[in-house]
Amino acid sequence: MGYKKMKKYVRKGLLIAAIVLVLMGMSEGGFRDVKNKAVRICYECIGIG
């Protein structure tokens, strides 16, 4: 197996793993947690929170 072929499979594998992990995070409400933390940090930066 050549270097270019192996590189192609590694990229595809990483892409699939990333998609799976993003979907798992979304199903467990991870987006909501990240959004809430970002809002709190933003409010602290401008002095509201």
PyMOL commands that set and color helices and strands:
alter all, ss='L'
color gray80, all
select helices_A, chain A and resi 3-27+30-46
alter helices_A, ss='H'
color red, helices_A
deselect
rebuild
show_as cartoon
